[in-house]
Amino acid sequence: MKPDVSLGNRLRNIRIAEDKTQKEFADILGVSINTISNYESEKRSPDCAFLEKLYGLYEVDLNWLVAGAYIYPNKSVKDLTPVEQQLLSLSGLYDEQGLVNIIELLQSLPSHLSN
């Protein structure tokens, strides 16, 4: 799976997590394989009807899908822990490739370091 830094990558990761080909995913969602390919490659953005269907079938967090961030009900930025706030503030210092590199670095760390 690719890092979740773009809507296209997040869609691709949902499809892969569901163990579906682009064709199977397209059929389930009622769109063409070309549409899925265009969404995943960022040539087009999904419309509201597609997002609603994706949510209805897979209960995808639409805030995460569209914005790349989990937004919890009744939780604002001020409710984040100091570490979460620091990570959020640092994200604005890097371009997309820099964030991809950071995500890949974090994902490559041994799991015992993340506990």
C-alpha positions in Angstrom: 0.0 0.0 0.0 1.1 3.6 -0.6 1.1 6.3 2.1 -2.2 8.0 2.6 -1.1 11.4 1.5 -3.6 11.9 -1.3 -7.2 11.1 -2.0 -6.2 8.8 -4.8 -3.9 6.8 -2.6 -6.5 6.6 0.1 -9.0 5.2 -2.4 -6.5 2.7 -3.8 -5.7 1.6 -0.2 -9.4 1.0 0.5 -9.7 -1.1 -2.7 -6.6 -3.1 -1.8 -7.7 -3.6 1.8 -10.9 -5.0 0.4 -8.9 -7.3 -1.9 -10.6 -6.0 -5.0 -9.3 -5.3 -8.5 -10.2 -1.9 -10.1 -12.8 -3.7 -12.1 -14.4 -5.4 -9.1 -14.3 -2.1 -7.1 -15.9 -0.2 -10.0 -18.7 -2.8 -10.4 -19.5 -2.7 -6.7 -19.6 1.1 -6.8 -21.5 1.4 -10.0 -18.8 3.3 -12.0 -16.5 2.4 -14.8 -13.0 1.0 -14.3 -11.8 4.1 -16.1 -13.4 6.2 -13.3 -11.7 4.3 -10.6 -8.4 4.6 -12.4 -8.8 8.3 -12.8 -9.7 8.7 -9.1 -6.7 6.7 -8.0 -4.3 8.5 -10.3 -5.8 11.9 -9.3 -6.9 12.8 -12.8 -10.4 13.3 -11.5 -12.0 13.8 -8.1 -14.9 11.7 -7.0 -18.3 13.4 -6.8 -20.6 13.4 -3.8 -22.7 10.5 -5.0 -19.6 8.3 -5.3 -18.5 9.3 -1.8 -21.9 8.6 -0.4 -22.0 5.1 -2.0 -18.4 4.4 -0.7 -19.5 5.4 2.8 -22.6 3.3 2.6 -20.8 0.2 1.5 -17.6 0.5 3.5 -18.3 3.0 6.3 -15.2 5.0 5.3 -14.5 8.0 7.4 -15.1 10.7 4.8 -13.1 13.3 6.7 -10.1 11.0 6.4 -10.9 10.1 2.7 -11.2 13.7 1.5 -8.9 15.6 3.9 -6.6 12.9 5.1 -7.4 13.5 8.7 -9.5 11.8 11.2 -11.9 14.1 12.8 -13.7 12.8 15.8 -17.1 14.1 16.9 -16.9 16.6 19.8 -13.1 16.7 19.5 -11.3 19.8 18.3 -7.7 20.7 17.8 -7.5 22.0 21.4 -8.6 18.5 22.6 -5.5 16.9 21.0 -2.7 15.8 23.2 0.4 18.0 23.1 2.2 15.4 21.0 -0.7 15.3 18.5 -0.7 19.1 18.3 3.0 19.2 17.7 2.8 16.6 14.9 -0.1 18.5 13.3 1.9 21.8 13.4 4.9 20.2 11.9 3.0 18.8 8.9 2.8 22.4 7.5 6.6 22.6 7.2 6.9 19.9 4.5 5.7 19.5 1.0 3.8 16.3 0.0 7.0 14.4 -0.8 8.5 15.3 2.5 5.4 14.0 4.3 5.5 10.8 2.2 9.2 10.3 3.3 8.3 10.9 7.0 5.4 8.4 6.8 7.5 5.8 5.1 10.2 6.3 7.8 7.7 5.9 10.6 6.2 2.9 9.0 9.6 1.3 8.6 10.4 1.5 12.3 10.2 -1.8 14.3 6.8 -2.2 16.0 8.4 -2.4 19.4 9.6 1.3 19.0 6.0 2.5 18.5 4.5 1.0 21.7 
